Amino acid sequence: MTDASQDAFQDLIPNNHCWGCGNLNDGGLQLKSHWSTPGESSAATWNPQPVHMAGPTDVLNGGIISTLLDCHGICTAIAHAYRVEGRKIGEGDQIWYATGTLNVRFQKPTPIDSPVTLTAIVESSTEKRTNLRLSLESGGIETATAEVIAFRVPASWVTE
């Protein structure tokens, strides 16, 4: 199956109210992820705002970084599962994943004055579990990495 559009995963996932990535949460971060290599890796670019600062006003908050990595990973796992099942995101029975493990490594301070780029690589997947490796860069410099283990949860896990 090929992707007919470059719509963000988050815009295609039904009932997505997540603070980090939900298109139905106007007060959230509004992360938008896309395939860079269909079924294998994804990318997103996000623009920090001054409200996202850490203690130092020129550095992005670590909790925001963790949220971005987590959301990018989970949405990639969801998109991957739809692809494996030969369906477009949101088509048929809903597919949902939840974070089992989020292991973030902060390597350098992330400047708040330029966009960050996230990448996720699907390392392995089964029907119930997807392992992903993620990176966050700013200005072409990797400032954080993460490993996410995402577990498939019943569609009833999410309420409308």
ChimeraX attribute file (.defattr): number of C-alpha atoms within 10 A of each C-alpha:
attribute: neighborCount
match mode: 1-to-1
recipient: residues
	/A:1	10
	/A:2	10
	/A:3	12
	/A:4	7
	/A:5	7
	/A:6	10
	/A:7	14
	/A:8	18
	/A:9	23
	/A:10	27
	/A:11	19
	/A:12	15
	/A:13	21
	/A:14	18
	/A:15	17
	/A:16	18
	/A:17	18
	/A:18	18
	/A:19	17
	/A:20	21
	/A:21	26
	/A:22	24
	/A:23	24
	/A:24	16
	/A:25	15
	/A:26	12
	/A:27	11
	/A:28	14
	/A:29	21
	/A:30	19
	/A:31	26
	/A:32	22
	/A:33	27
	/A:34	22
	/A:35	21
	/A:36	15
	/A:37	10
	/A:38	14
	/A:39	18
	/A:40	16
	/A:41	20
	/A:42	25
	/A:43	21
	/A:44	19
	/A:45	17
	/A:46	16
	/A:47	13
	/A:48	20
	/A:49	13
	/A:50	12
	/A:51	10
	/A:52	18
	/A:53	19
	/A:54	17
	/A:55	8
	/A:56	11
	/A:57	14
	/A:58	15
	/A:59	18
	/A:60	24
	/A:61	20
	/A:62	17
	/A:63	11
	/A:64	16
	/A:65	21
	/A:66	21
	/A:67	17
	/A:68	23
	/A:69	28
	/A:70	26
	/A:71	23
	/A:72	28
	/A:73	35
	/A:74	25
	/A:75	27
	/A:76	30
	/A:77	32
	/A:78	25
	/A:79	28
	/A:80	23
	/A:81	25
	/A:82	21
	/A:83	17
	/A:84	15
	/A:85	10
	/A:86	12
	/A:87	17
	/A:88	18
	/A:89	24
	/A:90	17
	/A:91	13
	/A:92	9
	/A:93	11
	/A:94	16
	/A:95	21
	/A:96	24
	/A:97	23
	/A:98	21
	/A:99	17
	/A:100	13
	/A:101	14
	/A:102	17
	/A:103	14
	/A:104	18
	/A:105	13
	/A:106	15
	/A:107	12
	/A:108	13
	/A:109	17
	/A:110	26
	/A:111	20
	/A:112	22
	/A:113	17
	/A:114	14
	/A:115	16
	/A:116	24
	/A:117	19
	/A:118	25
	/A:119	24
	/A:120	29
	/A:121	21
	/A:122	19
	/A:123	12
	/A:124	12
	/A:125	17
	/A:126	11
	/A:127	10
	/A:128	11
	/A:129	19
	/A:130	25
	/A:131	20
	/A:132	25
	/A:133	19
	/A:134	23
	/A:135	19
	/A:136	26
	/A:137	19
	/A:138	20
	/A:139	13
	/A:140	9
	/A:141	13
	/A:142	18
	/A:143	19
	/A:144	22
	/A:145	21
	/A:146	20
	/A:147	21
	/A:148	26
	/A:149	22
	/A:150	26
	/A:151	22
	/A:152	20
	/A:153	15
	/A:154	13
	/A:155	12
	/A:156	10
	/A:157	9
	/A:158	14
	/A:159	8
	/A:160	7
